[in-house]
Amino acid sequence: LGLRALVAIAAGAGVLRWGLTAVTADPIALLLLQTLHAATFGVMHLAAMRAMVRLPAELSGRAQTLLAAGVSATMGVVMWLSGQVFAALGGLVFLSMAAMCAAALLALLAWRRD
């Protein structure tokens, strides 16, 4: 699969995973939904690594560092915000994660290759 397909799979699985997580508290359903971590994190990580392989070798270390820093910073901010929203909305906070995945999917669909 190409990069676009991998990102689409990850984003689509994220919409499903987080959207359903927001509306259920059933332990079995949550267990099954968490298996989608392979499709959300795993597939997106594969896409990122495939993108980096296309870079010149002398940039690969810098690219991996920037990716790790960007992901870590984003996760830190989003986790902090999620805690604030969870206090107000409970499990519905997961809808915000589904929305981020949906936004990524829409951005991918809008992105045209020249």
SVG drawing of the C-alpha trace seen along z (x, -y; Angstrom):
<svg xmlns="http://www.w3.org/2000/svg" viewBox="-23 -22 47 31">
<polyline fill="none" stroke="black" stroke-width="0.4" points="0.0,0.0 1.1,-3.6 1.5,-6.4 -1.9,-7.9 -3.7,-4.5 -1.9,-3.9 -2.7,-7.3 -6.4,-6.9 -6.6,-3.5 -5.1,-5.0 -7.4,-8.0 -10.5,-5.9 -9.7,-3.4 -9.2,-6.3 -12.6,-7.7 -14.1,-4.3 -12.0,-3.6 -12.4,-6.9 -16.0,-7.5 -17.2,-4.2 -15.0,-4.5 -16.8,-7.7 -20.2,-6.1 -19.6,-2.8 -18.4,-1.7 -18.8,2.0 -15.5,3.7 -15.7,6.3 -16.5,3.6 -13.6,1.4 -11.2,4.4 -12.2,5.0 -11.9,1.4 -8.4,1.1 -7.3,3.8 -7.7,0.9 -4.5,-0.5 -2.7,1.6 -4.5,-0.2 -4.3,-3.7 -0.8,-3.9 0.8,-1.0 -0.3,-1.8 0.4,-5.5 3.9,-4.8 4.5,-2.5 3.4,-5.4 5.8,-7.8 8.7,-5.4 8.0,-4.8 7.9,-8.6 11.3,-8.9 12.9,-6.2 12.3,-8.6 14.5,-11.3 18.2,-11.5 20.2,-9.4 21.8,-12.4 18.4,-13.8 16.9,-10.6 18.2,-11.1 17.0,-14.7 13.6,-13.7 13.1,-11.0 14.0,-13.5 11.6,-16.1 8.8,-13.5 9.4,-12.2 9.5,-15.8 6.4,-16.8 4.4,-13.7 5.5,-14.1 4.7,-17.8 1.3,-17.2 0.5,-14.3 1.4,-16.3 -0.8,-19.2 -3.7,-17.0 -3.5,-14.9 -3.6,-18.0 -6.5,-19.4 -8.3,-16.0 -8.0,-15.9 -9.7,-19.3 -12.5,-18.3 -12.9,-14.8 -13.7,-16.6 -16.6,-18.3 -17.8,-15.7 -16.6,-12.4 -16.1,-9.7 -17.4,-12.0 -14.0,-13.5 -13.0,-10.7 -15.2,-12.4 -12.5,-15.1 -10.0,-12.4 -12.4,-11.0 -12.8,-14.6 -9.0,-14.9 -8.8,-11.7 -11.7,-12.8 -9.9,-16.1 -6.8,-14.2 -8.9,-12.1 -10.5,-15.1 -7.2,-16.9 -5.8,-13.8 -8.8,-13.7 -8.4,-17.4 -4.6,-17.1 -3.9,-16.9 -0.8,-15.5 0.6,-17.6"/>
</svg>
